[in-house]
Amino acid sequence: MASRIHREVYVRFWREYGTVEVDDRLCLPHDLDIQVSKLKLLKANHTSQKYRLEDNIVKHYPVQIASMKERLAGYRADIQTYAQNKFPDKDTFSIKIGNRVYTDKKEAGAALIDMCRSAKQPNMAVTIGEYQGFKMSVSFDSFFSKFTVNLKGSISHEVEIGTDPLGNLQRLSNALEGMTGKMETVAQKLENVEHQLETAKVEVTKPFAQEEELAEKLERLTELNALLNMDEKGGDGIDMDDESENDGEQEELDTEEMGRDAEAVADAPFRPQVNRAVSEKVAEHGKERMLADSPRGRISVKEKLAEMREKAYGQKMPEKPDISKGKGKEESL
């Protein structure tokens, strides 16, 4: 019965939405449920991405843009400071370490290493001098066991100090010369972030691309489930209808059999019936026997015979004279 019900529901569904060859939207409830689940997952991802874009628009992108703009301004100011204090040629050199100004690179390099070692205070910056218009401070990283010199202008420019005296001085010069390239890198990042912000503002307004398809399939799935549930719940009603139909057929069969029996009785030869009075007596005798057999209604055989005679003759039978009593009278006479 259930398979027939489901088949009828599928046929009804197919007639409305078409066959597989004509319309690929048609599928069984399980397949349609899978498609709806996939679309719901895509919509959830779209919603999550939308929230992430909103956070980027409100929080992350503005913070990044502000930080990059501040760094660009610092690079511009430091580049200008470096241009004003830059050595005029390669032979010119001077650096202030502690309270002394060094013009010899070898002496200056050795003094820089000694000053860093004497200022070995973990994770604490100590001012040690000045170089080409920038103040120098050194800090020791106890975790990585390294010294870092910070050239401080509008922003900080960090340089790691090694064991080579001349190499350390060259690193300081390269850090100042490389400010222009670093500023261009920051400017490019700022442009990218600003473009991402504009793109995010457009993307956040876009709805879910497959919203219409999801709504349509949800509607079809709901309708199909409702049809299946209705037919499954109505299975008992269908069985009752079948039974009522069977009862009607049975009544028709019984009517036909009664007609045939009537015809058979009409065709049968006449037989004399038993006397009604006799049949009634037999029936009453059966009832009396049942009463006699029951513990409450038992009567004596004499009473039973008296009742039978009364019914047969219509009146009470005269009682037989008591022989013993007659004999006594004769003797008395």
Residue frames as qw, qx, qy, qz and C-alpha x, y, z in Angstrom:
[[0.000, 0.885, 0.466, 0.000, 0.00, 0.00, 0.00],
 [0.302, -0.802, 0.089, 0.508, 2.78, 2.44, 0.93],
 [0.405, -0.154, 0.585, 0.686, 4.66, 1.78, -2.32],
 [0.213, 0.607, 0.665, 0.378, 1.48, 2.45, -4.29],
 [0.144, -0.929, -0.269, 0.209, 0.90, 5.67, -2.37],
 [0.367, -0.621, 0.310, 0.620, 4.46, 6.86, -2.96],
 [0.387, 0.148, 0.679, 0.606, 4.23, 5.95, -6.61],
 [0.110, 0.802, 0.554, 0.192, 1.06, 8.01, -6.97],
 [0.246, -0.891, -0.042, 0.380, 2.74, 10.95, -5.24],
 [0.426, -0.350, 0.501, 0.667, 5.75, 10.70, -7.54],
 [0.310, 0.448, 0.690, 0.477, 3.51, 10.53, -10.59],
 [0.036, -0.922, -0.383, 0.030, 1.64, 13.60, -9.38],
 [0.363, -0.757, 0.187, 0.510, 4.96, 15.36, -8.75],
 [0.445, -0.078, 0.620, 0.642, 6.38, 14.40, -12.15],
 [0.252, 0.676, 0.621, 0.306, 3.27, 15.58, -13.99],
 [0.114, -0.960, -0.193, 0.170, 3.65, 18.99, -12.39],
 [0.252, -0.820, 0.358, 0.368, 7.39, 19.48, -12.81],
 [0.622, 0.631, -0.403, -0.230, 8.18, 17.31, -15.82],
 [0.990, -0.046, -0.030, 0.128, 10.41, 14.29, -16.38],
 [0.625, -0.553, 0.262, 0.485, 14.17, 13.97, -15.90],
 [0.566, 0.217, 0.472, 0.640, 14.91, 14.22, -19.61],
 [0.123, 0.798, 0.373, 0.457, 12.80, 17.35, -20.02],
 [0.234, -0.865, 0.117, -0.429, 13.52, 19.12, -16.76],
 [0.607, 0.199, -0.636, 0.434, 16.63, 18.44, -14.66],
 [0.288, -0.465, 0.364, -0.754, 14.95, 20.02, -11.60],
 [0.880, -0.237, -0.146, -0.385, 13.14, 16.74, -10.95],
 [0.321, 0.350, -0.826, 0.304, 14.69, 14.43, -8.38],
 [0.628, -0.414, -0.659, 0.003, 13.68, 12.12, -5.61],
 [0.431, -0.880, -0.091, -0.178, 13.17, 13.57, -2.11],
 [0.787, -0.446, 0.095, 0.415, 16.60, 12.35, -0.94],
 [0.575, 0.245, 0.244, 0.742, 18.42, 13.94, -3.90],
 [0.022, -0.801, -0.241, -0.548, 16.41, 17.13, -3.59],
 [0.614, -0.784, -0.070, 0.057, 17.24, 17.28, 0.11],
 [0.746, -0.187, 0.150, 0.622, 20.96, 16.97, -0.73],
 [0.345, 0.518, 0.268, 0.736, 20.72, 19.81, -3.21],
 [0.300, -0.870, -0.194, -0.340, 18.90, 21.98, -0.70],
 [0.740, -0.599, -0.002, 0.306, 21.56, 21.21, 1.93],
 [0.641, 0.086, 0.197, 0.737, 24.35, 22.22, -0.47],
 [0.099, 0.694, 0.260, 0.664, 22.58, 25.45, -1.33],
 [0.524, -0.832, -0.152, -0.098, 22.05, 26.18, 2.38],
 [0.761, -0.362, 0.069, 0.534, 25.78, 25.61, 2.99],
 [0.443, 0.359, 0.246, 0.784, 26.65, 28.00, 0.16],
 [0.181, -0.821, -0.244, -0.484, 24.28, 30.57, 1.60],
 [0.687, -0.697, -0.086, 0.186, 25.83, 30.14, 5.06],
 [0.677, -0.088, 0.152, 0.715, 29.29, 30.72, 3.55],
 [0.194, 0.600, 0.288, 0.721, 27.97, 33.77, 1.74],
 [0.424, -0.850, -0.209, -0.232, 26.51, 35.13, 4.97],
 [0.751, -0.506, 0.008, 0.424, 29.75, 34.44, 6.85],
 [0.548, 0.186, 0.224, 0.784, 31.75, 36.19, 4.13],
 [0.045, -0.777, -0.296, -0.554, 29.34, 39.11, 4.27],
 [0.587, -0.800, -0.111, 0.052, 29.89, 39.48, 8.02],
 [0.736, -0.247, 0.134, 0.616, 33.66, 39.27, 7.49],
 [0.351, 0.478, 0.282, 0.754, 33.49, 41.99, 4.84],
 [0.277, -0.868, -0.240, -0.336, 31.45, 44.18, 7.16],
 [0.701, -0.638, -0.002, 0.319, 34.08, 43.76, 9.89],
 [0.636, 0.039, 0.232, 0.735, 36.84, 44.61, 7.42],
 [0.139, 0.688, 0.316, 0.639, 34.96, 47.67, 6.21],
 [0.415, -0.862, -0.149, -0.249, 34.25, 48.96, 9.70],
 [0.681, -0.695, 0.191, 0.133, 37.38, 47.87, 11.62],
 [0.803, -0.185, 0.335, 0.456, 40.35, 46.26, 9.85],
 [0.543, 0.543, 0.292, 0.571, 40.67, 48.24, 6.62],
 [0.067, -0.952, -0.042, -0.297, 40.35, 51.66, 8.31],
 [0.654, -0.698, 0.237, 0.173, 42.99, 50.71, 10.90],
 [0.775, 0.028, 0.363, 0.517, 45.39, 49.43, 8.24],
 [0.377, 0.742, 0.247, 0.497, 44.89, 52.49, 6.07],
 [0.279, -0.949, 0.046, -0.142, 45.47, 54.86, 8.98],
 [0.742, -0.511, 0.307, 0.306, 48.64, 53.03, 10.03],
 [0.703, 0.258, 0.369, 0.551, 50.05, 53.01, 6.48],
 [0.184, 0.880, 0.166, 0.406, 49.29, 56.67, 5.97],
 [0.475, -0.866, 0.153, 0.027, 51.04, 57.49, 9.24],
 [0.778, -0.262, 0.378, 0.429, 54.08, 55.45, 8.22],
 [0.554, 0.576, 0.316, 0.511, 54.18, 57.12, 4.81],
 [0.075, -0.964, -0.012, -0.253, 54.18, 60.51, 6.48],
 [0.657, -0.673, 0.286, 0.186, 57.00, 59.33, 8.78],
 [0.775, 0.103, 0.374, 0.499, 59.04, 58.09, 5.81],
 [0.346, 0.804, 0.199, 0.441, 58.61, 61.41, 4.03],
 [0.305, -0.935, 0.132, -0.121, 59.77, 63.31, 7.08],
 [0.754, -0.464, 0.376, 0.272, 62.74, 61.01, 7.73],
 [0.716, 0.384, 0.325, 0.484, 63.77, 61.06, 4.08],
 [0.137, 0.919, 0.041, 0.368, 63.84, 64.84, 4.27],
 [0.545, -0.795, 0.267, 0.017, 65.90, 64.71, 7.52],
 [0.832, -0.119, 0.392, 0.375, 68.34, 62.26, 5.91],
 [0.554, 0.661, 0.226, 0.453, 68.68, 64.47, 2.84],
 [0.090, -0.957, 0.095, -0.259, 69.63, 67.42, 5.06],
 [0.530, -0.710, 0.462, -0.035, 72.23, 65.47, 7.14],
 [0.958, 0.217, 0.128, 0.136, 73.59, 63.06, 4.52],
 [0.549, -0.486, 0.353, 0.581, 77.36, 62.93, 4.00],
 [0.376, 0.769, -0.166, -0.490, 78.37, 64.94, 0.93],
 [0.585, 0.520, -0.600, -0.164, 80.70, 62.19, -0.36],
 [0.927, -0.111, -0.358, 0.001, 81.99, 58.69, 0.42],
 [0.555, 0.266, -0.487, 0.620, 85.12, 59.92, 2.15],
 [0.241, -0.441, 0.288, -0.815, 83.21, 61.93, 4.72],
 [0.651, -0.328, -0.683, -0.048, 82.16, 60.06, 7.85],
 [0.057, -0.333, 0.528, -0.779, 81.16, 60.92, 11.41],
 [0.638, -0.429, -0.597, -0.230, 79.20, 59.24, 14.18],
 [0.237, -0.558, 0.446, -0.659, 78.57, 60.09, 17.81],
 [0.757, -0.212, -0.618, 0.000, 78.84, 57.20, 20.28],
 [0.550, -0.515, -0.431, 0.497, 78.44, 58.12, 23.93],
 [0.111, -0.919, -0.075, 0.371, 80.09, 61.49, 24.45],
 [0.342, -0.463, 0.543, 0.612, 82.61, 61.12, 21.58],
 [0.665, 0.661, 0.006, -0.347, 82.38, 61.78, 17.86],
 [0.652, -0.212, 0.627, 0.369, 84.23, 59.27, 15.66],
 [0.462, 0.710, -0.234, -0.477, 85.44, 60.02, 12.14],
 [0.125, 0.399, -0.888, -0.193, 87.34, 56.79, 11.61],
 [0.788, -0.054, -0.326, -0.520, 85.10, 53.92, 10.59],
 [0.661, 0.051, -0.724, 0.193, 87.17, 51.18, 12.24],
 [0.108, 0.067, -0.616, 0.777, 87.30, 52.96, 15.59],
 [0.513, -0.065, 0.063, -0.854, 83.64, 53.87, 15.33],
 [0.772, -0.018, -0.540, -0.335, 82.69, 50.26, 14.54],
 [0.524, 0.010, -0.745, 0.413, 84.63, 48.88, 17.52],
 [0.090, -0.061, 0.442, -0.890, 83.22, 51.55, 19.84],
 [0.640, -0.097, -0.211, -0.733, 79.70, 50.72, 18.68],
 [0.749, -0.077, -0.656, -0.054, 80.15, 47.04, 19.59],
 [0.347, 0.015, -0.661, 0.665, 81.63, 47.91, 23.00],
 [0.299, -0.099, 0.202, -0.927, 78.78, 50.33, 23.73],
 [0.739, -0.120, -0.406, -0.524, 76.20, 47.67, 22.84],
 [0.671, -0.055, -0.702, 0.232, 77.87, 45.14, 25.14],
 [0.159, 0.036, -0.538, 0.827, 78.05, 47.60, 28.03],
 [0.460, -0.013, 0.105, -0.882, 74.33, 48.45, 27.60],
 [0.389, -0.047, -0.892, -0.226, 73.31, 44.79, 27.77],
 [0.340, 0.069, 0.596, -0.724, 70.00, 45.21, 29.53],
 [0.149, 0.254, 0.927, 0.232, 67.36, 42.71, 28.41],
 [0.040, 0.668, 0.682, 0.296, 64.45, 44.22, 26.45],
 [0.201, -0.867, -0.219, 0.400, 65.31, 47.79, 27.38],
 [0.550, 0.691, 0.116, 0.454, 66.38, 50.53, 24.94],
 [0.510, -0.656, -0.012, 0.556, 69.45, 52.62, 25.88],
 [0.394, 0.919, -0.014, 0.007, 70.45, 55.74, 24.00],
 [0.809, -0.252, 0.208, 0.488, 74.05, 55.43, 22.76],
 [0.328, -0.294, 0.321, 0.839, 74.57, 58.23, 20.23],
 [0.459, 0.730, 0.185, -0.471, 73.57, 59.87, 16.95],
 [0.474, -0.077, 0.675, 0.559, 74.12, 59.19, 13.26],
 [0.096, 0.187, 0.548, 0.809, 73.34, 61.51, 10.31],
 [0.335, -0.233, -0.042, -0.912, 70.59, 63.37, 12.14],
 [0.785, -0.302, -0.411, -0.351, 69.00, 60.28, 13.77],
 [0.422, -0.588, 0.564, -0.398, 69.31, 59.32, 17.41],
 [0.617, 0.178, -0.765, -0.053, 70.63, 55.86, 18.13],
 [0.621, -0.417, 0.465, -0.472, 69.41, 53.52, 20.85],
 [0.405, 0.254, -0.874, -0.084, 70.33, 49.90, 21.40],
 [0.768, -0.257, 0.273, -0.519, 68.30, 47.05, 22.89],
 [0.042, 0.323, -0.945, -0.021, 69.17, 43.45, 23.67],
 [0.824, -0.057, -0.222, -0.518, 66.80, 40.60, 22.80],
 [0.389, -0.445, 0.772, -0.235, 67.46, 37.93, 25.44],
 [0.861, 0.182, 0.405, -0.248, 65.34, 35.34, 23.62],
 [0.814, 0.566, 0.010, 0.126, 67.28, 35.54, 20.33],
 [0.679, -0.490, 0.150, 0.525, 70.50, 36.82, 21.97],
 [0.496, 0.431, 0.313, 0.686, 70.97, 39.71, 19.54],
 [0.151, -0.511, -0.174, 0.828, 71.50, 43.49, 19.65],
 [0.303, 0.679, 0.555, 0.373, 69.33, 45.88, 17.66],
 [0.203, -0.255, -0.053, 0.944, 70.15, 49.55, 16.98],
 [0.192, 0.762, 0.618, 0.002, 67.14, 51.78, 16.42],
 [0.229, 0.059, 0.168, 0.957, 67.61, 54.91, 14.29],
 [0.017, 0.681, 0.674, -0.285, 64.85, 57.16, 15.55],
 [0.050, 0.108, 0.226, 0.967, 63.38, 59.99, 13.47],
 [0.566, -0.094, -0.024, -0.819, 59.70, 60.51, 12.88],
 [0.962, -0.086, -0.077, -0.245, 59.52, 56.70, 12.83],
 [0.574, -0.569, 0.583, 0.082, 61.97, 53.99, 13.89],
 [0.739, 0.525, -0.404, -0.125, 64.39, 52.16, 11.59],
 [0.794, -0.479, 0.372, -0.039, 65.82, 49.01, 13.15],
 [0.556, 0.620, -0.554, 0.022, 69.25, 47.56, 12.32],
 [0.943, -0.330, -0.004, 0.042, 70.62, 44.28, 13.70],
 [0.018, -0.848, 0.528, -0.051, 74.19, 44.51, 15.00],
 [0.972, 0.091, -0.201, 0.080, 76.67, 41.73, 14.31],
 [0.758, -0.501, 0.119, 0.400, 80.36, 41.07, 15.14],
 [0.595, 0.312, 0.248, 0.698, 81.84, 42.89, 12.11],
 [0.180, -0.587, -0.215, 0.759, 82.61, 46.56, 13.02],
 [0.044, 0.238, -0.409, -0.880, 82.65, 47.92, 9.45],
 [0.140, -0.303, -0.862, -0.381, 79.70, 45.76, 8.50],
 [0.133, -0.639, -0.653, 0.385, 77.58, 47.30, 11.27],
 [0.021, -0.526, 0.027, 0.850, 78.30, 50.82, 9.98],
 [0.096, 0.037, -0.697, -0.709, 77.34, 49.76, 6.46],
 [0.130, -0.483, -0.865, -0.038, 74.04, 48.38, 7.77],
 [0.059, -0.649, -0.388, 0.652, 73.26, 51.75, 9.35],
 [0.064, 0.387, -0.355, -0.849, 73.89, 53.53, 6.03],
 [0.112, -0.145, -0.866, -0.466, 71.80, 50.98, 4.09],
 [0.054, -0.574, -0.766, 0.286, 68.85, 51.45, 6.48],
 [0.058, 0.659, 0.136, -0.737, 68.80, 55.18, 5.77],
 [0.097, 0.297, -0.606, -0.731, 69.30, 54.75, 2.04],
 [0.078, -0.208, -0.941, -0.254, 66.55, 52.17, 1.86],
 [0.184, 0.416, 0.553, -0.698, 63.84, 54.45, 3.27],
 [0.379, 0.355, -0.282, -0.806, 62.73, 55.53, -0.21],
 [0.376, 0.056, -0.862, -0.334, 62.17, 51.94, -1.36],
 [0.103, -0.281, -0.877, 0.377, 60.33, 51.03, 1.83],
 [0.262, 0.391, 0.257, -0.844, 58.11, 54.08, 1.48],
 [0.443, 0.232, -0.534, -0.682, 57.15, 53.00, -2.05],
 [0.291, -0.097, -0.952, -0.021, 56.30, 49.50, -0.76],
 [0.042, 0.380, 0.680, -0.625, 54.05, 50.98, 1.92],
 [0.339, 0.363, -0.088, -0.863, 52.40, 53.25, -0.65],
 [0.416, 0.091, -0.772, -0.472, 51.64, 50.22, -2.84],
 [0.196, -0.249, -0.912, 0.261, 50.16, 48.33, 0.11],
 [0.169, 0.384, 0.392, -0.819, 48.04, 51.34, 0.98],
 [0.419, 0.252, -0.401, -0.774, 46.68, 51.45, -2.56],
 [0.371, -0.049, -0.909, -0.184, 45.84, 47.73, -2.40],
 [0.077, -0.325, -0.791, 0.512, 44.05, 48.08, 0.91],
 [0.280, 0.372, 0.120, -0.877, 42.04, 51.05, -0.33],
 [0.451, 0.151, -0.638, -0.606, 41.06, 49.04, -3.42],
 [0.284, -0.168, -0.938, 0.110, 40.05, 46.12, -1.19],
 [0.096, 0.341, 0.549, -0.757, 37.91, 48.49, 0.86],
 [0.426, 0.309, -0.188, -0.829, 36.06, 49.74, -2.20],
 [0.445, 0.064, -0.827, -0.337, 35.58, 46.18, -3.48],
 [0.146, -0.213, -0.882, 0.394, 34.29, 45.06, -0.09],
 [0.268, 0.322, 0.304, -0.856, 31.76, 47.88, -0.05],
 [0.539, 0.228, -0.444, -0.679, 30.40, 46.63, -3.37],
 [0.419, 0.039, -0.904, -0.069, 30.49, 42.92, -2.49],
 [0.027, 0.140, 0.778, -0.611, 28.73, 43.36, 0.85],
 [0.468, 0.284, 0.148, -0.824, 25.64, 44.69, -0.91],
 [0.471, 0.181, -0.716, -0.483, 25.33, 41.71, -3.27],
 [0.807, -0.190, 0.276, -0.485, 22.65, 39.16, -2.32],
 [0.569, -0.188, 0.796, 0.083, 23.11, 35.40, -2.44],
 [0.229, 0.332, -0.599, -0.691, 23.37, 34.52, -6.14],
 [0.314, -0.099, -0.906, -0.266, 21.38, 31.28, -5.82],
 [0.259, 0.077, 0.570, -0.776, 18.70, 32.62, -3.50],
 [0.662, 0.202, -0.128, -0.710, 15.93, 32.10, -6.06],
 [0.622, 0.181, -0.746, -0.154, 17.03, 28.53, -6.79],
 [0.137, 0.046, -0.843, 0.518, 17.17, 27.73, -3.06],
 [0.437, 0.128, 0.366, -0.812, 13.69, 29.14, -2.47],
 [0.701, 0.217, -0.377, -0.565, 12.27, 27.18, -5.40],
 [0.556, 0.135, -0.818, 0.048, 13.80, 23.89, -4.31],
 [0.055, -0.015, 0.731, -0.680, 12.78, 24.45, -0.72],
 [0.591, 0.144, 0.115, -0.785, 9.22, 24.99, -1.86],
 [0.727, 0.198, -0.556, -0.350, 9.26, 21.80, -3.96],
 [0.354, 0.134, -0.865, 0.329, 10.82, 19.79, -1.14],
 [0.270, 0.028, 0.564, -0.780, 8.23, 21.05, 1.33],
 [0.698, 0.174, -0.118, -0.684, 5.41, 20.22, -1.05],
 [0.657, 0.205, -0.713, -0.134, 6.74, 16.75, -1.75],
 [0.161, 0.081, -0.837, 0.516, 7.26, 15.97, 1.94],
 [0.455, 0.075, 0.357, -0.813, 3.76, 17.22, 2.69],
 [0.748, 0.185, -0.365, -0.522, 2.32, 14.93, 0.01],
 [0.537, 0.166, -0.817, 0.129, 4.24, 11.95, 1.30],
 [0.036, -0.034, 0.725, -0.687, 3.27, 12.63, 4.90],
 [0.587, 0.101, 0.107, -0.796, -0.36, 13.13, 3.94],
 [0.763, 0.170, -0.510, -0.358, -0.48, 9.88, 2.02],
 [0.387, 0.145, -0.849, 0.328, 1.32, 7.93, 4.74],
 [0.225, 0.028, 0.599, -0.768, -1.09, 9.24, 7.38],
 [0.669, 0.201, -0.006, -0.716, -4.01, 8.53, 5.09],
 [0.296, 0.225, -0.912, -0.171, -2.95, 4.90, 4.59],
 [0.133, 0.185, 0.880, -0.418, -5.36, 3.78, 7.32],
 [0.469, 0.448, 0.220, -0.729, -8.16, 5.76, 5.73],
 [0.478, 0.386, -0.604, -0.507, -7.48, 4.09, 2.43],
 [0.132, 0.039, -0.987, 0.087, -7.58, 0.71, 4.09],
 [0.297, 0.333, 0.656, -0.608, -10.94, 1.61, 5.65],
 [0.520, 0.465, -0.157, -0.699, -12.25, 2.67, 2.26],
 [0.357, 0.262, -0.854, -0.273, -11.09, -0.61, 0.83],
 [0.045, 0.122, 0.936, -0.328, -12.84, -2.44, 3.63],
 [0.432, 0.419, 0.366, -0.710, -16.04, -0.49, 3.08],
 [0.514, 0.412, -0.489, -0.573, -15.84, -1.33, -0.60],
 [0.233, 0.119, -0.965, -0.015, -15.35, -4.96, 0.32],
 [0.241, 0.248, 0.748, -0.567, -18.34, -4.75, 2.68],
 [0.535, 0.439, -0.010, -0.722, -20.50, -3.46, -0.15],
 [0.466, 0.319, -0.747, -0.351, -19.33, -6.25, -2.37],
 [0.043, -0.005, -0.961, 0.274, -20.04, -8.74, 0.43],
 [0.417, 0.329, 0.483, -0.696, -23.55, -7.35, 0.83],
 [0.579, 0.416, -0.346, -0.610, -24.15, -7.73, -2.88],
 [0.336, 0.206, -0.916, -0.079, -22.88, -11.30, -2.67],
 [0.150, 0.140, 0.841, -0.500, -25.13, -12.00, 0.32],
 [0.531, 0.383, 0.157, -0.739, -28.13, -10.57, -1.54],
 [0.546, 0.359, -0.620, -0.434, -27.38, -12.74, -4.52],
 [0.176, 0.087, -0.967, 0.164, -27.04, -15.81, -2.29],
 [0.331, 0.242, 0.632, -0.658, -30.37, -15.00, -0.57],
 [0.596, 0.396, -0.169, -0.678, -32.03, -14.75, -3.96],
 [0.460, 0.268, -0.822, -0.200, -30.64, -18.06, -5.00],
 [0.027, 0.035, 0.908, -0.416, -31.77, -19.60, -1.70],
 [0.493, 0.311, 0.338, -0.739, -35.29, -18.20, -2.23],
 [0.615, 0.371, -0.465, -0.518, -35.38, -19.68, -5.72],
 [0.292, 0.178, -0.938, 0.061, -34.18, -23.00, -4.34],
 [0.237, 0.151, 0.755, -0.592, -36.90, -22.99, -1.69],
 [0.584, 0.368, 0.034, -0.722, -39.54, -22.15, -4.28],
 [0.588, 0.350, -0.645, -0.339, -38.40, -24.99, -6.51],
 [0.009, 0.181, -0.942, 0.281, -38.21, -27.48, -3.62],
 [0.448, -0.355, -0.741, -0.353, -41.19, -29.91, -3.17],
 [0.471, -0.571, 0.116, -0.662, -43.68, -29.22, -0.35],
 [0.457, 0.000, -0.834, 0.309, -42.97, -30.97, 2.89],
 [0.520, -0.710, -0.383, -0.280, -45.51, -31.09, 5.73],
 [0.063, 0.588, -0.481, 0.647, -44.38, -29.17, 8.75],
 [0.371, -0.165, -0.830, 0.383, -44.26, -30.59, 12.21],
 [0.327, -0.777, -0.513, -0.162, -47.18, -29.69, 14.47],
 [0.098, 0.677, -0.233, 0.692, -46.51, -26.34, 16.07],
 [0.682, -0.621, 0.105, -0.371, -47.83, -27.48, 19.45],
 [0.966, -0.126, -0.058, 0.220, -45.43, -30.40, 19.48],
 [0.583, 0.450, -0.179, 0.653, -42.46, -28.21, 18.56],
 [0.216, -0.727, 0.181, -0.626, -43.41, -25.78, 21.32],
 [0.862, -0.479, 0.053, -0.155, -43.61, -28.58, 23.85],
 [0.887, 0.113, -0.117, 0.432, -40.24, -29.88, 22.80],
 [0.287, 0.612, -0.192, 0.711, -38.76, -26.40, 23.17],
 [0.497, -0.682, 0.157, -0.513, -40.33, -25.98, 26.57],
 [0.963, -0.257, -0.045, 0.068, -39.08, -29.36, 27.58],
 [0.707, 0.332, -0.197, 0.592, -35.61, -28.32, 26.63],
 [0.059, -0.680, 0.212, -0.699, -35.87, -25.17, 28.71],
 [0.767, -0.546, 0.077, -0.329, -37.18, -27.14, 31.68],
 [0.947, -0.016, -0.145, 0.286, -34.35, -29.58, 31.33],
 [0.435, 0.502, -0.250, 0.705, -31.85, -26.76, 31.42],
 [0.379, -0.651, 0.190, -0.630, -33.51, -25.35, 34.53],
 [0.930, -0.344, -0.034, -0.126, -33.52, -28.77, 36.13],
 [0.843, 0.174, -0.209, 0.465, -29.83, -29.22, 35.44],
 [0.150, 0.636, -0.268, 0.708, -28.95, -25.89, 36.94],
 [0.339, -0.090, -0.761, 0.546, -28.30, -25.90, 40.69],
 [0.199, 0.070, 0.320, -0.924, -30.89, -23.21, 41.37],
 [0.617, 0.130, -0.113, -0.768, -33.76, -24.58, 39.26],
 [0.225, 0.080, -0.969, -0.067, -33.78, -28.31, 39.94],
 [0.680, -0.138, 0.151, -0.704, -37.28, -29.90, 40.48],
 [0.527, -0.130, 0.828, -0.140, -38.37, -33.38, 41.25],
 [0.016, -0.014, -0.859, -0.512, -39.38, -35.86, 38.56],
 [0.053, 0.544, 0.819, -0.174, -42.89, -35.98, 39.95],
 [0.094, 0.733, 0.180, -0.650, -43.34, -32.25, 39.58],
 [0.019, 0.372, -0.600, -0.708, -41.93, -32.36, 36.09],
 [0.017, 0.239, 0.928, 0.287, -44.45, -35.06, 35.03],
 [0.066, 0.674, 0.625, -0.388, -47.29, -33.12, 36.61],
 [0.085, 0.646, -0.123, -0.749, -46.39, -30.02, 34.63],
 [0.022, 0.158, -0.789, -0.593, -46.17, -32.03, 31.41],
 [0.041, 0.445, 0.894, 0.034, -49.65, -33.56, 32.00],
 [0.064, 0.711, 0.383, -0.586, -51.12, -30.17, 32.78],
 [0.094, 0.519, -0.387, -0.757, -49.83, -28.74, 29.57],
 [0.014, -0.008, -0.903, -0.430, -51.02, -31.78, 27.56],
 [0.091, -0.510, -0.854, -0.054, -54.58, -31.96, 28.95],
 [0.064, -0.575, -0.178, -0.796, -55.13, -28.35, 29.80],
 [0.589, -0.646, 0.053, -0.483, -55.94, -29.05, 33.45],
 [0.175, -0.515, 0.785, -0.297, -54.52, -30.68, 36.48],
 [0.604, -0.006, -0.778, -0.174, -54.68, -34.41, 36.59],
 [0.728, -0.568, 0.017, -0.384, -56.55, -35.91, 39.55],
 [0.027, -0.566, 0.784, -0.253, -54.23, -37.26, 42.05],
 [0.627, -0.045, -0.771, -0.103, -54.25, -40.95, 42.70],
 [0.672, -0.635, 0.000, -0.380, -55.95, -41.93, 45.92],
 [0.010, -0.561, 0.770, -0.304, -53.71, -42.93, 48.66],
 [0.726, -0.072, -0.660, -0.177, -54.11, -46.70, 49.05],
 [0.366, 0.002, -0.730, 0.577, -52.76, -46.70, 52.56],
 [0.263, -0.039, 0.303, -0.915, -55.39, -44.18, 53.61],
 [0.694, -0.052, -0.359, -0.622, -58.27, -46.32, 52.11],
 [0.638, -0.027, -0.758, 0.131, -57.12, -49.39, 53.84],
 [0.123, 0.021, -0.621, 0.774, -57.16, -47.65, 57.16],
 [0.500, -0.042, 0.052, -0.864, -60.79, -46.52, 56.63],
 [0.749, -0.032, -0.560, -0.352, -61.95, -50.02, 55.71],
 [0.480, -0.013, -0.774, 0.412, -60.30, -51.41, 58.74],
 [0.109, -0.025, 0.455, -0.883, -61.97, -48.80, 60.86],
 [0.655, -0.036, -0.199, -0.728, -65.36, -49.70, 59.32]]
